[in-house]
């Protein structure tokens, strides 16, 4: 190997050699030679190495200390505030088939392009070589991942979000079975932000198990281990015999019983994912990404590949999010990004208090209310996609099995959607295949507040559409096969917290705790159900006592009827939308199409039997 001794010290070279992995050496040599950093530092699991990264982030100005101990603030560029879908591509070769919804680029064109952009991108900067473990240490679930980056903010964030994996790489015994991710923020402006955002590229090379990303700082584009490595893992899982999913993992505790049941859940944005995972009285294992495998006893187990949360901070307030709010307002290691800072204190949108009219924010060092950007658009106090980064074990509701190498046994899977006029608040699937159907037909209804047009339904199978890197048909087929091989597959549920009447929500935000307790009881066979064409729904006589026990309030028969009536016409309209979408996809499994046809026939028969489009649960 020809690693440049002018930029890599003997000590750092020894750290690499200790891993006894030729591929690691080759990757470091190739990309340091290409990107030309002034210095290369290798980070191990040692506390002093990890502290060095955190201190470097302060020294370089990528993070700044706030008034509260342990808190720091980081700013991405004003035009670097979210995932860049336009410049994010999956690299494909002629033999690879992808769904039409996946943004792809021929590998033979993309690699020369991005390597040219990366040439010299780290000039004058320090490159950090990092080693992590996606999943608990010493677990059969986990995947090793190497990161090369010139951003100490990225390195510090990954120390919070992921388990250090230097020794895990040593245990690979020279194997090439690991992900590697190379990132550079590129040339920076006077505020330390990426200058050449027009040359931003985020490319996933699936066959090489690697991600190459340049000219960005927002974590969704630069932290390769998060949504970028999610794509690599989805590809790997769907060519093996397990699942990688965009899911939380939580523990649900029933009332007056000494047990805990673990659920995973996939919800598109703004459908209640975080608030579900954080319901008071329950525990959290993870909020974002899960690996699911068949366990020795024929059940499904899951692990959180992360140990931290990179969460949207907008709307976090002490009433709706007490666990998170407490963490954000007390001393601990925590990174804020793209929020307003005034006198060393962070402020974010809809935090439950009046915000200062000036300070430092994602737009300027000296922002004032009324400032406009170069397009003449008013700049708000903080960005709506502002974030916080913190370890899960800082939360008081952390589950004790967070780091269990065996993961947790999954009793139930929840698919959450959002619509105002169709789905009931909670239902159970009629079968495993029907559960896959529920996940593969998730829709999220937009609101006027976000896109200016209310009622537009966005299709997001398993809440994973943005991250799919295999054909949709193959993805669905693998879900069906996964459940069918289990001796005891998890029960599957669907939720919709947003059903309305006359423009008013029929459920309160906190009601989801009742739906969770009911789902937990169902996996233990403690509640009877009403069978409908679209799934099993709860009985009023089971829900009313739960509302009384949990919230000490009456739950009326009238409200139950409004929430759980089957809106036949609306469900048939949804099936029609799904038929059109899936007609454009190749190789959709027959079992899936059979479920869709069965749903349609049952709903038509239901309408004929009752002679109307809305059927009360009290009639069933």
C-alpha positions in Angstrom: 0.0 0.0 0.0 1.1 3.5 -0.8 -0.5 5.6 1.9 1.0 9.1 1.9 3.2 9.4 5.0 3.1 13.2 4.8 -0.6 13.3 5.7 -0.9 10.0 7.7 1.2 9.7 10.9 2.9 6.4 11.8 0.5 6.1 14.7 -2.5 6.5 12.4 -1.0 4.0 10.0 -0.7 1.5 12.8 -4.3 2.0 13.6 -5.3 1.0 10.1 -2.8 -1.9 10.0 -4.2 -3.3 13.2 -7.5 -4.0 11.5 -5.7 -6.4 9.1 -8.2 -5.6 6.3 -6.8 -5.0 2.8 -10.0 -3.5 1.6 -9.9 -0.8 4.3 -6.4 0.1 3.3 -7.3 0.2 -0.4 -10.3 2.5 0.2 -8.3 4.9 2.4 -5.5 5.1 -0.1 -7.7 5.6 -3.1 -9.8 8.4 -1.7 -7.2 10.3 0.2 -5.1 10.3 -2.9 -8.1 11.6 -4.9 -9.5 14.1 -2.4 -6.1 15.4 -1.2 -6.7 16.2 2.5 -3.9 18.0 4.4 -4.1 15.5 7.2 -5.7 12.1 7.8 -6.7 11.0 11.3 -7.9 7.5 12.1 -10.4 7.3 15.0 -10.7 4.1 17.1 -13.1 3.2 19.9 -10.9 4.9 22.4 -12.5 7.7 24.4 -9.7 10.1 23.7 -10.1 9.6 19.9 -13.9 10.2 20.1 -13.4 13.3 22.3 -10.9 14.6 19.7 -13.7 14.6 17.0 -16.0 16.5 19.3 -13.3 19.1 20.2 -12.4 19.4 16.5 -15.9 20.3 15.6 -15.7 23.3 18.0 -12.2 24.2 16.9 -13.1 24.4 13.2 -16.4 26.2 13.9 -18.6 23.5 12.5 -20.2 23.5 15.9 -20.4 26.3 18.6 -21.0 25.9 22.3 -24.4 27.1 23.7 -25.1 28.4 27.1 -26.2 25.0 28.5 -23.5 22.4 29.3 -23.0 19.9 26.5 -25.2 21.7 24.0 -23.8 22.8 20.6 -25.2 24.4 17.5 -24.4 23.6 13.9 -25.6 25.4 10.7 -25.9 23.8 7.3 -25.9 26.2 4.4 -29.2 28.1 3.7 -29.7 26.1 0.5 -28.6 22.8 2.2 -31.5 22.1 4.5 -32.9 18.8 3.5 -32.4 15.6 1.5 -31.5 16.6 -2.1 -33.6 14.2 -4.1 -32.6 15.9 -7.4 -29.0 15.0 -7.0 -29.4 11.7 -5.2 -29.2 8.6 -7.4 -28.9 4.9 -7.2 -26.2 3.7 -9.6 -27.2 0.9 -11.8 -25.6 -1.5 -14.3 -27.4 -2.9 -17.4 -28.3 -6.1 -15.5 -30.1 -4.3 -12.7 -33.9 -3.8 -12.8 -35.5 -0.9 -10.8 -39.0 0.4 -10.3 -39.9 3.6 -12.2 -40.2 5.4 -8.8 -36.5 5.0 -8.1 -34.1 7.7 -9.3 -31.3 5.9 -11.1 -28.2 6.8 -13.1 -25.9 4.5 -15.1 -22.9 3.7 -13.0 -20.5 4.0 -16.0 -21.5 7.6 -16.3 -21.9 8.6 -12.7 -18.6 7.3 -11.2 -16.3 9.3 -13.5 -18.5 12.4 -12.9 -18.4 12.2 -9.1 -14.8 11.3 -8.9 -14.0 14.4 -11.0 -16.0 16.5 -8.5 -14.3 14.8 -5.6 -10.8 15.5 -6.9 -9.2 17.8 -4.4 -12.4 18.3 -2.5 -10.6 17.9 0.9 -7.7 20.2 0.0 -6.5 22.0 3.1 -8.8 20.1 5.4 -8.5 17.1 7.8 -10.0 13.8 6.8 -11.4 11.6 9.5 -11.5 7.8 9.0 -14.3 6.4 11.2 -15.5 2.8 12.0 -19.0 2.1 13.2 -21.4 -0.8 13.8 -24.9 -0.6 12.4 -26.7 -2.5 15.1 -25.6 -3.8 18.5 -22.1 -5.0 19.0 -21.5 -8.8 18.6 -24.9 -9.3 17.0 -25.8 -11.3 13.9 -28.0 -8.5 12.9 -25.3 -5.9 12.6 -23.2 -4.6 9.6 -19.9 -2.8 9.9 -19.5 0.6 8.2 -16.5 2.8 7.5 -16.8 6.5 7.0 -14.3 8.9 5.5 -15.3 12.6 5.9 -13.8 16.0 6.2 -16.6 17.2 8.4 -16.0 16.9 12.2 -19.7 17.7 12.6 -20.6 14.6 10.6 -18.1 12.6 12.7 -19.5 14.0 16.0 -23.0 13.3 14.9 -22.2 9.7 14.1 -20.6 9.2 17.5 -23.9 10.1 19.0 -26.1 8.2 16.5 -24.1 5.0 16.1 -22.1 2.5 18.0 -18.3 2.8 17.6 -17.1 -0.2 15.6 -13.3 -0.1 15.3 -12.9 -3.4 17.2 -15.8 -4.8 15.2 -13.8 -4.3 12.1 -10.9 -6.2 13.6 -13.3 -9.1 14.1 -14.1 -9.2 10.4 -10.8 -11.0 10.0 -10.1 -9.3 6.7 -13.6 -9.8 5.2 -14.8 -7.3 2.6 -18.4 -7.5 3.9 -18.8 -4.0 5.1 -20.3 -0.7 3.9 -18.1 2.3 3.2 -19.1 5.9 2.8 -17.0 8.8 1.5 -18.1 12.4 2.1 -16.7 15.9 1.6 -18.4 19.2 2.3 -16.2 20.6 -0.4 -15.0 24.1 -0.6 -16.5 26.3 2.2 -17.5 30.0 2.3 -16.8 32.5 5.1 -19.5 31.0 7.3 -18.1 27.5 6.9 -20.8 26.3 4.5 -20.6 24.5 1.3 -20.0 26.9 -1.7 -20.7 24.7 -4.7 -24.1 23.3 -4.0 -24.7 23.2 -7.7 -22.2 20.4 -7.8 -23.8 18.4 -4.9 -23.9 14.7 -5.6 -25.2 11.8 -3.5 -24.6 8.5 -5.2 -25.3 5.0 -3.9 -23.3 2.3 -5.6 -25.2 -0.8 -4.5 -22.9 -3.5 -6.0 -19.9 -2.0 -4.2 -21.7 -1.4 -0.9 -20.7 2.2 -0.9 -22.0 5.8 -0.9 -20.1 8.7 -2.4 -21.3 12.2 -1.5 -19.9 15.6 -2.0 -20.7 19.3 -1.6 -23.2 19.0 1.2 -23.5 19.3 5.0 -27.1 18.5 5.9 -27.0 15.2 7.7 -29.5 13.4 5.5 -27.0 13.9 2.6 -23.7 13.8 4.5 -24.1 11.2 7.3 -23.7 8.2 5.1 -24.7 5.8 7.9 -28.3 7.1 8.0 -30.6 7.1 5.0 -27.8 6.5 2.6 -26.7 3.3 4.3 -30.4 2.4 4.6 -30.5 2.0 0.9 -27.4 -0.2 0.9 -29.0 -2.4 3.6 -32.4 -2.6 1.8 -30.5 -3.9 -1.3 -28.6 -6.4 0.8 -31.6 -7.6 2.8 -33.7 -8.0 -0.3 -31.1 -10.2 -1.9 -30.8 -12.3 1.3 -33.6 -13.5 3.6 -34.3 -10.6 6.0 -35.8 -7.1 6.0 -34.5 -3.6 6.4 -37.3 -1.2 7.2 -37.9 2.5 7.9 -39.5 1.6 11.2 -39.5 2.6 14.9 -39.3 -0.1 17.6 -41.2 0.4 20.8 -42.3 -1.6 23.9 -46.0 -1.4 24.8 -47.0 -2.1 28.4 -50.7 -3.0 29.0 -52.7 -1.7 31.9 -52.2 -3.6 35.2 -50.2 -6.4 33.7 -46.5 -7.1 34.2 -45.4 -7.6 30.6 -44.1 -5.8 27.6 -44.8 -6.5 23.9 -42.6 -5.0 21.2 -43.9 -3.4 18.0 -42.3 -1.9 15.0 -44.0 0.8 13.0 -43.7 2.5 9.6 -45.3 5.9 9.2 -44.7 8.5 6.4 -43.8 12.0 7.5 -46.6 13.9 9.4 -48.5 10.7 10.1 -47.7 10.3 13.8 -44.5 8.2 13.8 -42.5 9.9 16.5 -45.6 10.7 18.7 -46.6 7.0 18.6 -43.1 5.8 19.5 -43.0 8.3 22.4 -46.5 7.7 24.0 -46.2 8.1 27.8 -45.9 4.9 29.7 -44.3 3.0 26.9 -40.6 2.4 26.0 -38.5 3.2 22.9 -35.9 1.1 21.3 -35.5 3.1 18.1 -37.3 5.8 16.1 -36.2 5.4 12.6 -34.5 2.2 11.1 -34.9 -1.4 12.0 -33.3 -4.7 10.8 -35.7 -7.6 11.1 -34.6 -11.3 11.1 -36.1 -14.7 11.7 -35.0 -15.9 15.2 -34.1 -19.4 16.3 -37.6 -20.0 17.7 -39.3 -19.0 14.4 -40.4 -15.6 15.6 -39.3 -12.2 14.3 -36.7 -10.2 16.1 -35.6 -6.6 15.4 -32.8 -4.3 16.3 -32.4 -0.6 16.1 -29.2 0.0 14.0 -28.7 3.3 15.7 -28.2 4.4 19.3 -29.3 8.0 18.8 -32.0 10.2 17.3 -31.7 12.7 14.5 -35.1 14.2 15.0 -37.1 17.1 13.6 -37.4 19.7 16.3 -40.2 21.7 14.9 -43.4 21.3 17.0 -41.5 19.7 19.9 -43.2 21.2 23.0 -43.6 20.2 26.7 -47.2 19.2 26.3 -47.1 16.9 23.3 -43.5 15.7 23.6 -42.5 15.7 27.3 -39.7 13.1 27.1 -37.9 14.9 24.2 -38.6 18.4 25.5 -37.0 17.5 28.8 -33.9 16.2 27.1 -33.6 19.3 24.9 -33.8 21.7 27.8 -31.4 20.1 30.3 -27.6 19.6 30.3 -26.2 16.7 28.1 -24.3 16.1 24.9 -26.6 17.3 22.2 -26.3 18.9 18.8 -28.9 21.4 17.6 -28.9 22.3 13.9 -30.5 25.2 12.0 -32.4 26.7 15.0 -32.4 30.3 16.2 -29.9 31.1 18.9 -30.3 34.2 21.1 -27.9 34.8 24.0 -26.7 31.2 23.8 -30.1 29.7 24.0 -31.8 27.7 21.2 -35.3 28.4 19.9 -37.3 26.5 17.4 -40.7 26.7 15.6 -43.8 25.9 17.7 -41.9 25.1 20.9 -44.6 26.5 23.0 -43.3 29.9 23.8 -42.8 33.3 22.1 -39.6 33.5 20.1 -37.0 36.3 20.0 -37.1 38.6 16.9 -33.4 38.4 16.3 -30.4 36.2 16.7 -28.2 33.8 14.8 -29.9 31.3 12.6 -29.6 29.1 9.5 -29.7 32.3 7.3 -27.4 34.7 9.0 -25.2 35.5 12.0 -27.3 38.6 12.6 -30.9 37.7 11.6 -33.8 40.0 12.4 -37.5 39.4 11.9 -38.5 40.6 8.5 -35.2 39.6 6.8 -35.6 38.2 3.3 -33.4 35.9 1.2 -32.2 36.5 -2.4 -35.5 35.4 -3.8 -37.3 38.0 -1.6 -38.8 35.3 0.6 -39.1 36.1 4.3 -36.8 34.1 6.5 -38.4 32.6 9.6 -36.9 32.2 13.1 -35.6 28.7 12.4 -35.9 26.2 9.6 -38.9 23.9 9.6 -36.6 21.0 9.1 -34.3 22.0 12.0 -33.0 19.0 14.0 -31.6 17.7 17.2 -29.1 14.9 17.6 -29.0 13.0 20.9 -28.4 9.5 22.3 -31.6 7.5 23.0 -30.3 6.5 26.4 -30.7 10.2 27.4 -34.5 9.7 27.2 -36.2 8.6 30.4 -38.4 6.1 28.5 -35.4 4.3 26.9 -36.0 0.5 26.7 -33.4 -1.7 28.5 -33.0 -3.8 25.4 -31.6 -1.0 23.3 -28.2 -2.7 23.0 -29.3 -6.3 23.2 -27.4 -8.2 20.5 -30.5 -10.5 20.2 -32.8 -7.6 19.5 -36.4 -7.8 20.7 -39.2 -10.2 19.7 -41.7 -8.4 17.5 -45.3 -9.1 18.4 -46.9 -6.5 16.1 -46.2 -4.3 13.1 -48.1 -1.0 12.7 -48.5 0.8 9.4 -49.6 4.4 9.8 -51.2 6.5 7.1 -53.0 9.8 7.0 -56.4 10.5 5.4 -59.4 12.5 6.4 -62.2 10.5 4.9 -61.4 6.7 4.6 -59.6 4.6 7.1 -60.6 3.9 10.7 -58.3 4.9 13.6 -57.0 1.3 14.1 -57.6 -2.1 12.5 -55.9 -5.5 12.4 -55.1 -7.2 9.1 -57.1 -10.3 8.1 -53.9 -12.3 7.4 -50.1 -11.8 6.9 -50.6 -11.2 3.2 -53.3 -8.7 3.9 -50.9 -7.0 6.4 -48.3 -6.6 3.6 -51.1 -5.2 1.5 -51.9 -2.6 4.2 -48.2 -1.6 4.3 -47.8 -1.5 0.5 -50.9 0.8 0.1 -50.0 3.4 2.7 -51.2 6.9 1.6 -50.3 10.2 3.3 -52.8 13.1 2.7 -51.1 16.5 2.5 -52.4 19.5 4.4 -52.9 23.1 3.3 -50.3 24.2 5.8 -47.5 22.3 4.1 -48.1 22.3 0.4 -50.9 24.8 -0.2 -53.3 22.2 -1.4 -55.2 19.9 0.9 -56.2 16.4 0.2 -53.5 15.3 -2.1 -52.7 11.6 -1.3 -49.0 10.6 -1.6 -48.3 6.9 -2.1 -45.6 5.5 0.2 -45.3 1.7 0.4 -44.1 0.7 3.9 -43.3 4.5 4.3 -40.1 3.5 2.4 -40.7 4.8 -1.1 -37.9 7.4 -1.0 -35.4 4.7 -0.1 -36.3 1.7 -2.2 -33.4 0.3 -4.3 -35.1 -2.8 -5.6 -38.2 -3.4 -7.7 -41.4 -2.8 -5.8 -42.6 -6.2 -6.7 -39.5 -7.9 -5.3 -39.8 -5.8 -2.1 -43.4 -6.9 -1.6 -42.6 -10.5 -2.5 -39.9 -10.6 0.1 -42.2 -9.3 2.8 -44.7 -12.0 2.0 -42.0 -14.7 2.1 -40.5 -13.4 5.3 -43.8 -13.7 7.2 -44.8 -17.0 5.7 -41.5 -18.6 6.8 -42.1 -17.6 10.5 -43.7 -20.0 12.9 -45.4 -17.1 14.5 -45.4 -13.9 12.4 -46.2 -10.6 14.1 -49.8 -9.4 13.9 -50.2 -6.5 11.5 -52.2 -3.3 12.2 -53.0 -0.1 10.4 -53.7 3.3 12.0 -55.1 6.6 10.9 -55.2 9.3 13.5 -56.7 11.9 11.1 -60.3 10.9 10.2 -62.5 14.0 10.2 -66.2 15.0 10.2 -67.1 18.5 8.9 -63.5 19.5 8.9 -62.9 18.5 12.6 -60.7 15.6 13.7 -62.6 12.8 15.4 -59.6 11.7 17.5 -57.5 13.6 19.9 -53.7 13.4 19.7 -53.5 11.4 22.9 -56.1 8.8 21.8 -53.3 6.8 20.1 -52.4 5.3 23.6 -55.8 3.6 23.6 -55.2 2.2 20.1 -51.7 0.9 21.2 -53.1 -0.8 24.3 -55.8 -2.4 22.2 -53.2 -3.7 19.7 -51.1 -5.1 22.5 -54.1 -6.9 23.9 -54.9 -8.4 20.5 -51.5 -10.1 20.2 -52.3 -11.8 23.5 -55.9 -12.7 22.4 -57.5 -10.5 25.1 -60.0 -8.7 22.9 -62.7 -9.9 20.5 -63.0 -8.1 17.1 -65.6 -7.3 14.5 -64.7 -8.6 11.0 -65.1 -6.2 8.1 -64.0 -6.4 4.5 -61.0 -4.2 5.3 -59.8 -5.8 8.5 -60.7 -6.6 12.1 -61.9 -3.5 14.1 -62.2 -3.1 17.9 -65.5 -3.5 19.7 -67.0 -0.6 21.5 -67.3 -2.5 24.7 -63.5 -3.0 24.8 -62.6 0.6 23.9 -64.9 2.4 26.3 -63.3 0.9 29.4 -59.8 1.7 28.1 -60.7 5.4 27.6 -62.1 5.4 31.2 -59.0 3.7 32.7 -56.4 5.6 30.7 -57.9 9.1 30.5 -60.8 8.9 33.0 -63.2 10.1 30.3 -66.3 8.8 28.6 -66.1 7.4 25.1 -69.5 7.7 23.5 -71.2 5.2 21.2 -71.8 8.1 18.9 -68.1 8.9 18.6 -67.2 5.2 18.2 -69.7 4.9 15.4 -68.3 7.9 13.5 -64.7 6.7 13.9 -65.2 3.0 13.0 -67.9 3.1 10.4 -66.7 1.4 7.2 -66.7 4.0 4.4 -67.2 1.6 1.5 -67.1 4.1 -1.3 -63.9 5.7 -0.1 -62.1 2.3 0.3 -63.2 1.3 -3.2 -61.8 4.6 -4.5 -58.5 3.9 -2.7 -58.3 0.4 -4.4 -58.9 2.1 -7.7 -55.9 4.3 -7.1 -53.7 1.4 -6.0 -54.7 -0.6 -9.1 -53.5 2.2 -11.3 -50.2 2.5 -9.5 -49.4 -1.2 -9.4 -50.5 -1.7 -13.0 -47.3 0.2 -14.0 -45.1 -2.1 -11.9 -43.5 -5.3 -13.1 -43.5 -8.6 -11.2 -46.0 -7.7 -8.5 -46.7 -11.0 -6.7 -49.9 -12.9 -7.4 -50.6 -13.1 -3.6 -50.7 -9.3 -3.4 -53.0 -8.9 -6.4 -55.2 -11.6 -5.0 -55.6 -9.6 -1.7 -56.4 -6.4 -3.6 -59.0 -8.2 -5.7 -60.5 -9.9 -2.6 -60.8 -6.6 -0.9 -62.6 -5.1 -3.8 -65.0 -8.0 -4.1 -65.8 -8.0 -0.4 -66.4 -4.3 -0.4 -68.8 -4.5 -3.4 -70.6 -7.4 -1.7 -70.8 -5.3 1.5 -72.3 -2.4 -0.3 -74.9 -4.6 -2.0 -75.8 -6.3 1.3 -76.3 -3.0 3.3 -77.4 -0.9 0.4 -75.3 2.1 1.2 -71.7 3.5 1.2 -71.2 3.9 4.9 -71.9 1.0 7.3 -72.0 1.3 11.1 -70.0 -1.1 13.2 -73.1 -1.6 15.3 -74.7 -3.3 12.3 -71.9 -6.0 12.1 
